Amino acid sequence: MYVEKDIKLFIDKDSIPLLNGVKIDYLDGLQDSGFNINNPNSKGNCGCGSSFH
């Protein structure tokens, strides 16, 4: 479990190295809304949400 500013995240131990350095932000604007995830560990992805390189 990871706690930051009263937010608790439950992450399995195998995923922790893949999430090291990840920044998650929530956008709520006129043109963009939703979660923005920046993962410096990702070398590429297909956009389908089911692959991680």
C-alpha positions in Angstrom: 0.0 0.0 0.0 1.2 3.5 -0.9 -0.2 6.6 0.8 0.2 10.1 -0.6 -1.9 13.1 0.6 -4.6 10.8 2.1 -4.9 8.7 -1.1 -4.2 5.0 -0.7 -3.0 2.9 -3.6 -2.9 -0.9 -3.5 -0.2 -2.2 -5.9 0.9 -5.7 -6.4 4.7 -6.2 -5.8 5.4 -7.3 -9.4 4.0 -4.0 -10.7 6.0 -1.7 -8.4 9.1 -1.6 -10.6 7.0 -0.8 -13.7 5.3 2.1 -11.9 8.4 3.7 -10.4 8.5 7.4 -11.5 4.9 7.4 -12.9 3.0 10.6 -12.6 -0.8 10.6 -12.7 -2.8 13.7 -13.1 -6.5 14.4 -13.6 -7.4 17.0 -16.2 -10.7 18.8 -16.2 -10.9 21.4 -18.9 -13.0 22.4 -21.9 -11.0 20.3 -24.4 -9.4 17.6 -22.2 -10.8 15.7 -19.2 -9.7 12.5 -17.6 -6.6 10.9 -16.3 -3.2 11.7 -17.8 -0.6 9.1 -17.1 3.1 9.7 -17.8 5.2 6.6 -17.4 9.0 7.1 -18.1 9.5 3.3 -18.0 7.3 2.8 -21.1 9.3 2.4 -24.3 6.1 2.3 -26.4 2.5 1.2 -26.5 -0.1 0.4 -29.1 -2.9 2.6 -27.7 -5.2 -0.3 -27.1 -4.5 -0.4 -23.4 -3.5 -4.0 -23.3 0.2 -3.8 -24.1 3.2 -2.3 -22.3 6.7 -2.2 -23.8 
